[in-house]
């Protein structure tokens, strides 16, 4: 199970992050995210734990913990598509995309004109 880790020190290495999470259980992989322009670490990473139970233990253990004088945020990582879907549902209050299509907007506009 993949875990998202945020607010990491920018000088942390993947090996160091793996060592920290290995205290909880087996770590399959670690990937630090980088800034697209500078290619420097941006303080975010993904830790892939071998067992789901270890992943949840790591989340409970490290969420809000101090790491090199920074309070880190640790949570279950969601695929990008799932994040986009959740963001869209939040923005649209759960309405479907069809309510925001140009045709639907035109139909609502026509209905409003009939009321005048």
N, C-alpha and C positions, 0 to 999 in steps of 0.2 A: 504494500500500500504506500502511496506517495504522500509525503508530508511537505507542506510549504513552510519555509522558515524565512521570516522577514526581519528587518532592522539589524542585520548582522554587521559586524565591523567590516569595512571594505578590505582590510588586510588579511582576512581569514582565508585559509586554503581549503580545498576540498578534502584533503587528508585530515586536517584538524577537525573539520565538521564531522567527518566520518568517525573519527575517534570518539568524539563527544556522544554521538548517537549510538555508537556500538556499546556504550555502557548499559543501554537498555535492551538491545537485542541485535540480531544480525542485520547489517546494512548491505543491501544489494548494490546500490549506487548513490552517488552524490553529484549534483550538478549545480554550480554557482552561476547565477545569471549575470550577464555583463551589459554595460551601457552600449547601445548600438553605435554611438559615435566614437567613444574613447576605448572601447573594449576592456574597460576596467570593471572589476566587480561592483555591482550596484547595491549590495547589502541584502540580496534575496537569493534563496537557494531552494532546491528540491532534494529531499532525502527519500529514497525508496527503501522501505523496511521490508524484510522478508516475510514477516508475519503481521497480520492485521492487529493482533492483540498487542504486539510490541509497538506498533505505530501509535495506537491509542494511549499506551502507557507513556510513550515519548511525548505525545501532545500534552498529556496531563502533567508530566514532570517538568517540561521545559517552557510551557506557555507562561509568558510574563517573567521568566527567569532573567537574571542579570548575566550577561556574557560580555566580558571585556568592557564593563561599565555601560553597556547598552541593554535596554529591556527588549528582549526578542519576542516576536509573535510567531507562534507555531500552531498550525491548523492543518486539517485534511486538505490535500491539494485536489482541486477539481480540474478536469480537462478544460481547455480553452473554450470549446463549444458549450459546455455546461455553464461556464462563467458568463458567456455571452447571452445564453438563454435566460439565466437568472437576472442579468442586468436589464435585458429587454423587458422581462415580465415586471420588474420593479418600475421601470420607466413608464410602461403602458398600463400599470395596475392590473396585469393579467389579461388585458384585451388581446385579441388575436391580431396578427399582422394585417388581415384583410380590412380591419377597421381603419387602417392608416394608409390604405392604397389610394392613389389619385382618383380612381373610379368611385370608391366609397366616399371620399371627400366631396366629389361632384354630386353624388346622390344626396348626401346630407345638405349640401348647398341648395339643391333643387327643392328639397323638402322645406327648408327655411324660407325660400321665396314664396312657396305656396301659402305659408302662414301670414305673409304680409298682405 
